[in-house]
Amino acid sequence: MKFKLKIIHWLTLLWLLLIVFQHEVLFQYLSLWFGYAKLFFVDFSEAIDVLSLKLVNVILSLKLFVFLPALYIIFRKKWIFLQGNLNFSYALLSLLIWILIFAPIITDENPEFSKNLAVTKLLPPFSSVKILHLAGELESSQSEKEKFHMRLNQTVKPAFNERIIFADSVIVSESVVYFQKTQKSELQKNELLLKNGEPFIQNKYFLLGTDEYGRDSFARLIYGTRISLFVGFGAVVLSFIIGIILGFIAGYSGGIFDTVLNRFTELFLSFPVIYLIVLILALFGSSLFSVIIVLGISGWMTLFKIVRGEVVSIKQRDFLISAESIGLKKSQLLAKEILPVILAPVIVNLVFLFSNVILAEAALSYLGLGTGNLYPSWGAMINSGQEYIYKAWWMIAFPGAALILTLFAANSSGRRINKIINPRLDK
């Protein structure tokens, strides 16, 4: 019997690769997790004070990394989609979801970190620089609070760190001489962090190069992928809720509700939505959640048409009339009787809507109307890269390739699901 790769095999490979290449990061996160749990019981108020989105992000990703394999073993008979045959589009989509969940483990770098531009600016892929660690003050306190703060600062990387220096090259003799382009500087050994009596000097590798501010392009691509997927899923969920509810009301109630909602939907469909999106974001400002809301409320119209048509076609069927006669509420009718029947075309529509939202978010970020300056995004990276296309091709090539591959994977998966649901399309 010919062996076929399954989706679960691909996910297992990704899981093992993270263990092999990021075991040090995983160990640091485990230490941080246990340290926070200890602080939680020792000093509850301090544990609440240090709680931040970045800390939650790290601990949640680690918990999922640890517990998801166990959950798969327990629920493997129910998670049958993971036993599906692997193809290129499914591999891409599962990789993207993997990045969404485990971004802090894939790279522990802060995507906004920038320092020593003379050394780090516009480095090509696979470049490396030297890192010097300045000596810090010794911790005199051994309290759990101080221990955790020290561990937190070492593990969750900030956007700036005054205790490190990037250099092109380093010469160690009686003192430490380092070079930053044409500038030569010198430090005494006792000014640096020592390991076994010698200065602790590391090599920092930039897998995909750096941008015009010396920021790690790989870290920005990983977190940009996360932001794009988060916006995509958030907007699709919002569109799903609006489209399902309004479509059910129009199709089930009929009459004036059906007429008004139909005309309202046709008005939205006839107007170029992208202009409305740009106008709203320009007037009210752009942020992560405003982009999700605007894209969500601008993508429900096609789903409304599908749901309304399906509800109209089934509302006189016997099973629905029987459900009404036993006293089910309208919300129960929608959730228990109608939604399972119309789920197939709804899923296909949502998959294609997801790719449209990803493209719209990238376009908005390219125009400066996306998620703002707080988060990296593919569109903003492409916009920055076009200014350096001849000097730093990687700045535009990698986010552009990520966007193209994501759109390809989403649309290919949508077509495949549509063929599974409607086998006559193959004929």
Secondary structure as a PSIPRED ss2 file (coil, helix, strand):
# PSIPRED VFORMAT (PSIPRED V4.0)

   1 M C   1.000  0.000  0.000
   2 K C   1.000  0.000  0.000
   3 F C   1.000  0.000  0.000
   4 K C   1.000  0.000  0.000
   5 L C   1.000  0.000  0.000
   6 K E   0.000  0.000  1.000
   7 I H   0.000  1.000  0.000
   8 I H   0.000  1.000  0.000
   9 H H   0.000  1.000  0.000
  10 W H   0.000  1.000  0.000
  11 L H   0.000  1.000  0.000
  12 T H   0.000  1.000  0.000
  13 L H   0.000  1.000  0.000
  14 L H   0.000  1.000  0.000
  15 W H   0.000  1.000  0.000
  16 L H   0.000  1.000  0.000
  17 L H   0.000  1.000  0.000
  18 L H   0.000  1.000  0.000
  19 I H   0.000  1.000  0.000
  20 V H   0.000  1.000  0.000
  21 F H   0.000  1.000  0.000
  22 Q C   1.000  0.000  0.000
  23 H H   0.000  1.000  0.000
  24 E H   0.000  1.000  0.000
  25 V H   0.000  1.000  0.000
  26 L H   0.000  1.000  0.000
  27 F H   0.000  1.000  0.000
  28 Q H   0.000  1.000  0.000
  29 Y H   0.000  1.000  0.000
  30 L H   0.000  1.000  0.000
  31 S H   0.000  1.000  0.000
  32 L H   0.000  1.000  0.000
  33 W H   0.000  1.000  0.000
  34 F H   0.000  1.000  0.000
  35 G H   0.000  1.000  0.000
  36 Y H   0.000  1.000  0.000
  37 A H   0.000  1.000  0.000
  38 K H   0.000  1.000  0.000
  39 L H   0.000  1.000  0.000
  40 F H   0.000  1.000  0.000
  41 F H   0.000  1.000  0.000
  42 V H   0.000  1.000  0.000
  43 D C   1.000  0.000  0.000
  44 F H   0.000  1.000  0.000
  45 S H   0.000  1.000  0.000
  46 E H   0.000  1.000  0.000
  47 A H   0.000  1.000  0.000
  48 I H   0.000  1.000  0.000
  49 D H   0.000  1.000  0.000
  50 V H   0.000  1.000  0.000
  51 L C   1.000  0.000  0.000
  52 S C   1.000  0.000  0.000
  53 L H   0.000  1.000  0.000
  54 K H   0.000  1.000  0.000
  55 L H   0.000  1.000  0.000
  56 V H   0.000  1.000  0.000
  57 N H   0.000  1.000  0.000
  58 V H   0.000  1.000  0.000
  59 I H   0.000  1.000  0.000
  60 L H   0.000  1.000  0.000
  61 S H   0.000  1.000  0.000
  62 L H   0.000  1.000  0.000
  63 K H   0.000  1.000  0.000
  64 L H   0.000  1.000  0.000
  65 F H   0.000  1.000  0.000
  66 V H   0.000  1.000  0.000
  67 F H   0.000  1.000  0.000
  68 L H   0.000  1.000  0.000
  69 P H   0.000  1.000  0.000
  70 A H   0.000  1.000  0.000
  71 L H   0.000  1.000  0.000
  72 Y H   0.000  1.000  0.000
  73 I H   0.000  1.000  0.000
  74 I H   0.000  1.000  0.000
  75 F H   0.000  1.000  0.000
  76 R C   1.000  0.000  0.000
  77 K C   1.000  0.000  0.000
  78 K C   1.000  0.000  0.000
  79 W C   1.000  0.000  0.000
  80 I H   0.000  1.000  0.000
  81 F H   0.000  1.000  0.000
  82 L H   0.000  1.000  0.000
  83 Q H   0.000  1.000  0.000
  84 G C   1.000  0.000  0.000
  85 N E   0.000  0.000  1.000
  86 L C   1.000  0.000  0.000
  87 N C   1.000  0.000  0.000
  88 F H   0.000  1.000  0.000
  89 S H   0.000  1.000  0.000
  90 Y H   0.000  1.000  0.000
  91 A H   0.000  1.000  0.000
  92 L H   0.000  1.000  0.000
  93 L H   0.000  1.000  0.000
  94 S H   0.000  1.000  0.000
  95 L H   0.000  1.000  0.000
  96 L H   0.000  1.000  0.000
  97 I H   0.000  1.000  0.000
  98 W H   0.000  1.000  0.000
  99 I H   0.000  1.000  0.000
 100 L H   0.000  1.000  0.000
 101 I H   0.000  1.000  0.000
 102 F H   0.000  1.000  0.000
 103 A H   0.000  1.000  0.000
 104 P H   0.000  1.000  0.000
 105 I H   0.000  1.000  0.000
 106 I H   0.000  1.000  0.000
 107 T C   1.000  0.000  0.000
 108 D C   1.000  0.000  0.000
 109 E C   1.000  0.000  0.000
 110 N C   1.000  0.000  0.000
 111 P C   1.000  0.000  0.000
 112 E C   1.000  0.000  0.000
 113 F C   1.000  0.000  0.000
 114 S C   1.000  0.000  0.000
 115 K C   1.000  0.000  0.000
 116 N C   1.000  0.000  0.000
 117 L H   0.000  1.000  0.000
 118 A H   0.000  1.000  0.000
 119 V H   0.000  1.000  0.000
 120 T H   0.000  1.000  0.000
 121 K C   1.000  0.000  0.000
 122 L C   1.000  0.000  0.000
 123 L C   1.000  0.000  0.000
 124 P C   1.000  0.000  0.000
 125 P C   1.000  0.000  0.000
 126 F C   1.000  0.000  0.000
 127 S E   0.000  0.000  1.000
 128 S E   0.000  0.000  1.000
 129 V E   0.000  0.000  1.000
 130 K E   0.000  0.000  1.000
 131 I E   0.000  0.000  1.000
 132 L E   0.000  0.000  1.000
 133 H E   0.000  0.000  1.000
 134 L E   0.000  0.000  1.000
 135 A C   1.000  0.000  0.000
 136 G C   1.000  0.000  0.000
 137 E C   1.000  0.000  0.000
 138 L C   1.000  0.000  0.000
 139 E C   1.000  0.000  0.000
 140 S C   1.000  0.000  0.000
 141 S C   1.000  0.000  0.000
 142 Q C   1.000  0.000  0.000
 143 S C   1.000  0.000  0.000
 144 E H   0.000  1.000  0.000
 145 K H   0.000  1.000  0.000
 146 E H   0.000  1.000  0.000
 147 K H   0.000  1.000  0.000
 148 F H   0.000  1.000  0.000
 149 H H   0.000  1.000  0.000
 150 M H   0.000  1.000  0.000
 151 R H   0.000  1.000  0.000
 152 L H   0.000  1.000  0.000
 153 N H   0.000  1.000  0.000
 154 Q H   0.000  1.000  0.000
 155 T H   0.000  1.000  0.000
 156 V C   1.000  0.000  0.000
 157 K C   1.000  0.000  0.000
 158 P C   1.000  0.000  0.000
 159 A C   1.000  0.000  0.000
 160 F C   1.000  0.000  0.000
 161 N C   1.000  0.000  0.000
 162 E C   1.000  0.000  0.000
 163 R C   1.000  0.000  0.000
 164 I E   0.000  0.000  1.000
 165 I E   0.000  0.000  1.000
 166 F E   0.000  0.000  1.000
 167 A E   0.000  0.000  1.000
 168 D C   1.000  0.000  0.000
 169 S E   0.000  0.000  1.000
 170 V E   0.000  0.000  1.000
 171 I E   0.000  0.000  1.000
 172 V E   0.000  0.000  1.000
 173 S C   1.000  0.000  0.000
 174 E C   1.000  0.000  0.000
 175 S C   1.000  0.000  0.000
 176 V E   0.000  0.000  1.000
 177 V E   0.000  0.000  1.000
 178 Y E   0.000  0.000  1.000
 179 F E   0.000  0.000  1.000
 180 Q E   0.000  0.000  1.000
 181 K C   1.000  0.000  0.000
 182 T C   1.000  0.000  0.000
 183 Q E   0.000  0.000  1.000
 184 K E   0.000  0.000  1.000
 185 S E   0.000  0.000  1.000
 186 E E   0.000  0.000  1.000
 187 L E   0.000  0.000  1.000
 188 Q C   1.000  0.000  0.000
 189 K H   0.000  1.000  0.000
 190 N H   0.000  1.000  0.000
 191 E H   0.000  1.000  0.000
 192 L E   0.000  0.000  1.000
 193 L C   1.000  0.000  0.000
 194 L E   0.000  0.000  1.000
 195 K E   0.000  0.000  1.000
 196 N C   1.000  0.000  0.000
 197 G C   1.000  0.000  0.000
 198 E E   0.000  0.000  1.000
 199 P E   0.000  0.000  1.000
 200 F C   1.000  0.000  0.000
 201 I E   0.000  0.000  1.000
 202 Q E   0.000  0.000  1.000
 203 N E   0.000  0.000  1.000
 204 K E   0.000  0.000  1.000
 205 Y E   0.000  0.000  1.000
 206 F E   0.000  0.000  1.000
 207 L C   1.000  0.000  0.000
 208 L C   1.000  0.000  0.000
 209 G C   1.000  0.000  0.000
 210 T E   0.000  0.000  1.000
 211 D C   1.000  0.000  0.000
 212 E C   1.000  0.000  0.000
 213 Y C   1.000  0.000  0.000
 214 G C   1.000  0.000  0.000
 215 R C   1.000  0.000  0.000
 216 D E   0.000  0.000  1.000
 217 S H   0.000  1.000  0.000
 218 F H   0.000  1.000  0.000
 219 A H   0.000  1.000  0.000
 220 R H   0.000  1.000  0.000
 221 L H   0.000  1.000  0.000
 222 I H   0.000  1.000  0.000
 223 Y H   0.000  1.000  0.000
 224 G H   0.000  1.000  0.000
 225 T H   0.000  1.000  0.000
 226 R H   0.000  1.000  0.000
 227 I H   0.000  1.000  0.000
 228 S H   0.000  1.000  0.000
 229 L H   0.000  1.000  0.000
 230 F H   0.000  1.000  0.000
 231 V H   0.000  1.000  0.000
 232 G H   0.000  1.000  0.000
 233 F H   0.000  1.000  0.000
 234 G H   0.000  1.000  0.000
 235 A H   0.000  1.000  0.000
 236 V H   0.000  1.000  0.000
 237 V H   0.000  1.000  0.000
 238 L H   0.000  1.000  0.000
 239 S H   0.000  1.000  0.000
 240 F H   0.000  1.000  0.000
 241 I H   0.000  1.000  0.000
 242 I H   0.000  1.000  0.000
 243 G H   0.000  1.000  0.000
 244 I H   0.000  1.000  0.000
 245 I H   0.000  1.000  0.000
 246 L H   0.000  1.000  0.000
 247 G H   0.000  1.000  0.000
 248 F H   0.000  1.000  0.000
 249 I H   0.000  1.000  0.000
 250 A H   0.000  1.000  0.000
 251 G H   0.000  1.000  0.000
 252 Y H   0.000  1.000  0.000
 253 S H   0.000  1.000  0.000
 254 G C   1.000  0.000  0.000
 255 G H   0.000  1.000  0.000
 256 I H   0.000  1.000  0.000
 257 F H   0.000  1.000  0.000
 258 D H   0.000  1.000  0.000
 259 T H   0.000  1.000  0.000
 260 V H   0.000  1.000  0.000
 261 L H   0.000  1.000  0.000
 262 N H   0.000  1.000  0.000
 263 R H   0.000  1.000  0.000
 264 F H   0.000  1.000  0.000
 265 T H   0.000  1.000  0.000
 266 E H   0.000  1.000  0.000
 267 L H   0.000  1.000  0.000
 268 F H   0.000  1.000  0.000
 269 L H   0.000  1.000  0.000
 270 S H   0.000  1.000  0.000
 271 F C   1.000  0.000  0.000
 272 P C   1.000  0.000  0.000
 273 V H   0.000  1.000  0.000
 274 I H   0.000  1.000  0.000
 275 Y H   0.000  1.000  0.000
 276 L H   0.000  1.000  0.000
 277 I H   0.000  1.000  0.000
 278 V H   0.000  1.000  0.000
 279 L H   0.000  1.000  0.000
 280 I H   0.000  1.000  0.000
 281 L H   0.000  1.000  0.000
 282 A H   0.000  1.000  0.000
 283 L H   0.000  1.000  0.000
 284 F H   0.000  1.000  0.000
 285 G C   1.000  0.000  0.000
 286 S C   1.000  0.000  0.000
 287 S C   1.000  0.000  0.000
 288 L H   0.000  1.000  0.000
 289 F H   0.000  1.000  0.000
 290 S H   0.000  1.000  0.000
 291 V H   0.000  1.000  0.000
 292 I H   0.000  1.000  0.000
 293 I H   0.000  1.000  0.000
 294 V H   0.000  1.000  0.000
 295 L H   0.000  1.000  0.000
 296 G H   0.000  1.000  0.000
 297 I H   0.000  1.000  0.000
 298 S C   1.000  0.000  0.000
 299 G C   1.000  0.000  0.000
 300 W C   1.000  0.000  0.000
 301 M H   0.000  1.000  0.000
 302 T H   0.000  1.000  0.000
 303 L H   0.000  1.000  0.000
 304 F H   0.000  1.000  0.000
 305 K H   0.000  1.000  0.000
 306 I H   0.000  1.000  0.000
 307 V H   0.000  1.000  0.000
 308 R H   0.000  1.000  0.000
 309 G H   0.000  1.000  0.000
 310 E H   0.000  1.000  0.000
 311 V H   0.000  1.000  0.000
 312 V H   0.000  1.000  0.000
 313 S H   0.000  1.000  0.000
 314 I H   0.000  1.000  0.000
 315 K C   1.000  0.000  0.000
 316 Q C   1.000  0.000  0.000
 317 R C   1.000  0.000  0.000
 318 D H   0.000  1.000  0.000
 319 F H   0.000  1.000  0.000
 320 L H   0.000  1.000  0.000
 321 I H   0.000  1.000  0.000
 322 S H   0.000  1.000  0.000
 323 A H   0.000  1.000  0.000
 324 E H   0.000  1.000  0.000
 325 S H   0.000  1.000  0.000
 326 I C   1.000  0.000  0.000
 327 G C   1.000  0.000  0.000
 328 L C   1.000  0.000  0.000
 329 K C   1.000  0.000  0.000
 330 K H   0.000  1.000  0.000
 331 S H   0.000  1.000  0.000
 332 Q H   0.000  1.000  0.000
 333 L H   0.000  1.000  0.000
 334 L H   0.000  1.000  0.000
 335 A H   0.000  1.000  0.000
 336 K H   0.000  1.000  0.000
 337 E H   0.000  1.000  0.000
 338 I H   0.000  1.000  0.000
 339 L H   0.000  1.000  0.000
 340 P H   0.000  1.000  0.000
 341 V H   0.000  1.000  0.000
 342 I H   0.000  1.000  0.000
 343 L H   0.000  1.000  0.000
 344 A H   0.000  1.000  0.000
 345 P H   0.000  1.000  0.000
 346 V H   0.000  1.000  0.000
 347 I H   0.000  1.000  0.000
 348 V H   0.000  1.000  0.000
 349 N H   0.000  1.000  0.000
 350 L H   0.000  1.000  0.000
 351 V H   0.000  1.000  0.000
 352 F H   0.000  1.000  0.000
 353 L H   0.000  1.000  0.000
 354 F H   0.000  1.000  0.000
 355 S H   0.000  1.000  0.000
 356 N H   0.000  1.000  0.000
 357 V H   0.000  1.000  0.000
 358 I H   0.000  1.000  0.000
 359 L H   0.000  1.000  0.000
 360 A H   0.000  1.000  0.000
 361 E H   0.000  1.000  0.000
 362 A H   0.000  1.000  0.000
 363 A H   0.000  1.000  0.000
 364 L H   0.000  1.000  0.000
 365 S H   0.000  1.000  0.000
 366 Y H   0.000  1.000  0.000
 367 L C   1.000  0.000  0.000
 368 G C   1.000  0.000  0.000
 369 L C   1.000  0.000  0.000
 370 G C   1.000  0.000  0.000
 371 T C   1.000  0.000  0.000
 372 G C   1.000  0.000  0.000
 373 N C   1.000  0.000  0.000
 374 L C   1.000  0.000  0.000
 375 Y C   1.000  0.000  0.000
 376 P C   1.000  0.000  0.000
 377 S C   1.000  0.000  0.000
 378 W H   0.000  1.000  0.000
 379 G H   0.000  1.000  0.000
 380 A H   0.000  1.000  0.000
 381 M H   0.000  1.000  0.000
 382 I H   0.000  1.000  0.000
 383 N H   0.000  1.000  0.000
 384 S H   0.000  1.000  0.000
 385 G H   0.000  1.000  0.000
 386 Q H   0.000  1.000  0.000
 387 E C   1.000  0.000  0.000
 388 Y C   1.000  0.000  0.000
 389 I C   1.000  0.000  0.000
 390 Y C   1.000  0.000  0.000
 391 K C   1.000  0.000  0.000
 392 A C   1.000  0.000  0.000
 393 W C   1.000  0.000  0.000
 394 W H   0.000  1.000  0.000
 395 M H   0.000  1.000  0.000
 396 I H   0.000  1.000  0.000
 397 A H   0.000  1.000  0.000
 398 F H   0.000  1.000  0.000
 399 P H   0.000  1.000  0.000
 400 G H   0.000  1.000  0.000
 401 A H   0.000  1.000  0.000
 402 A H   0.000  1.000  0.000
 403 L H   0.000  1.000  0.000
 404 I H   0.000  1.000  0.000
 405 L H   0.000  1.000  0.000
 406 T H   0.000  1.000  0.000
 407 L H   0.000  1.000  0.000
 408 F H   0.000  1.000  0.000
 409 A H   0.000  1.000  0.000
 410 A H   0.000  1.000  0.000
 411 N H   0.000  1.000  0.000
 412 S H   0.000  1.000  0.000
 413 S H   0.000  1.000  0.000
 414 G H   0.000  1.000  0.000
 415 R H   0.000  1.000  0.000
 416 R H   0.000  1.000  0.000
 417 I H   0.000  1.000  0.000
 418 N H   0.000  1.000  0.000
 419 K H   0.000  1.000  0.000
 420 I H   0.000  1.000  0.000
 421 I H   0.000  1.000  0.000
 422 N C   1.000  0.000  0.000
 423 P H   0.000  1.000  0.000
 424 R H   0.000  1.000  0.000
 425 L H   0.000  1.000  0.000
 426 D H   0.000  1.000  0.000
 427 K C   1.000  0.000  0.000
